[in-house]
């Protein structure tokens, strides 16, 4: 491995370490507690070095948001390859979104500007709502083939039902008393699949 490759690998590792540390602080103390200074102290770097990787906290949050959507997309692709029935695929996708929000609520907060994890960038949303090569869009299109615009509309509705429900759960309260339970979530997903697709 050449020196330029080593430098690039080191750069990727430091960048990932910054993101992982920010997530860890947010998971323990909330996004309001995340600062460049705190991250720098945790990974034993100086703040100016961190700014070489992320020029602001907002840019860091944008990268975490993108990483969250990419993680989910990888899971969706695995689901698409694992199951043949589009209905089963979509149920598994819904469950994967739910599970990810439970596994990494701090990432989900960054994905949707919740709990002080604000980034004004819309780039990740635009990428996710791009239908080209989108595994969930393809599942919906296979489930009930129709004109592309009808599939696009259904895909946008799918976003509202899946991500919207979980955003409400995280906003209103994570406990069962909020009423936003996994059971209610999956009931709504099944109802939607029966009626809309």
Protein Blocks (a to p, Z undefined) as FASTA:
>chain_A
ZZklmmmmmmmmmmmmmmmmmmmmmmmnojklpcfklmmmmnopafklmmmmmgbfklmm
mmmmmmmmmmmmmmmmmmmmmpmblklmmmmmmmmmmmmmmmmmmlmmmmnopghiacfb
fklmmmmmpmghpaklmmmmmmmgcdfklmmmmmmmmmmmmmmmmmmmmmnopcfknopa
fklmmmmmmmmmmmmZZ
